Amino acid sequence: MRMKERRRAEEISCSIIRMLRAASGGWVSGKAIGDALGISRAAVWKHIQHLRSMDYRIEASTRLGYRLLGPEPVHLHIPEHLCSRLIMLESVGSTNDFAREIASESESWTVVIAEVQTAGRGRLGREWISPQGGIWMSIILKPMAAPSEAFRYTMAASVAVCRSLRDLYDLNARIKWPNDVLVNGRKICGILTEISAELDIINHIIIGIGINANMSASSLPEEWNATTISAELQREIARGELITRVLEEMRALLESGEVYQEWVRLSDTINRRVSVQGFGDVTGLAVSLEPDGALILRRDDGNLIRILAGDCIHLRSAEQSTGAGTQAEEVSRYA
């Protein structure tokens, strides 16, 4: 098949998937597909067979037409050049744990993706509920960098997710310090970064990214104040397309010098009154973010405090802060 014909065939197959996806599990007749795309019903059937060969689960009925069953295969749309190795798992305890076990023998940009995590972890070892339909992946990176630069990779991951959600779905995604992605104030993604390092060099970084994609928001604990992409859009998405965009954005950000600037620009924490919990609670106005990931907080007594890590709770939006002190002190919080 010549290149032009192959491209046309791919466009038709993609259009068919979009029509089936838009039906949200309902039936779409072969005639309706054919009329919309200007092809015969026999040609529609040929494309359906091709899509099935690519692991799409499509049910056919001579009376009703076609419908898309279950989540789409997540590996679709992920170009080979974006990862040195792609590992797909039906179920795993934790993608970060799996990645850590293979990290020493793996190349940089090895990506581990699971349909389900049975023992997913968030920060501080908290349970991360990871049912089918979400995006649960870990990326192994081996940068020639000092441990002090590790947070730059967490920044890149959170910015990449934000950009992707904004560009693909027009969602108002922003970053809550240090590593959560929110949409309209509700958590839609969490990022867990783990490193192995010597005193002066990183051995490897594992970046775990969990995105609530094609899932019901009601399946998540109410106290999480979480949302999902499908709940926000009222439809399911092609997860492979989102994964591809996130990987593309991460690579572009790490090659550019714009990671920190974008992380600050997309912050939902700056100019909010917050409470940060770690080895003690601190409350005040979030005034700025620093390149090493530190949050600068102005306490109610006017003094500035520098916080490296902790649990950040947004109390309310920008507030006028009073108080005369500007003395800065360093408080280390380790996740």
Buried (B, 14 or more C-beta within 10 A) or exposed (E): EEEEEEEEBEEBBBBBBEBBBEBEEEBBBBEBBBEEBEBEBEBBBBBBEBBEEEEBEBBBEEEEBBBBEEBBBBBBBBEEEBBBEBBBBEEBEBBBBBBBEEBEEBEBBBBBBBBBBEEBBBBEEEEBBBBBBBBBBBBBBBBEBEBEBBBBBBBBBBBBBBBBBBEBBEBEBBBBBBBBBBBEEBBBBBBBBBBBBEEEEBEBBBBBBBBBBBBEBEBBEEEBEBBBBBBBEEBBBBBBBBBBBBBBBBBBBBEEEBBBEBBBEBBBBBBBBBBBEBEEEBBBBBEBBEBBBBBBBBBEEBBBBBBBBBBBBBEEEEEEBEEEEEEEEEBEBEB
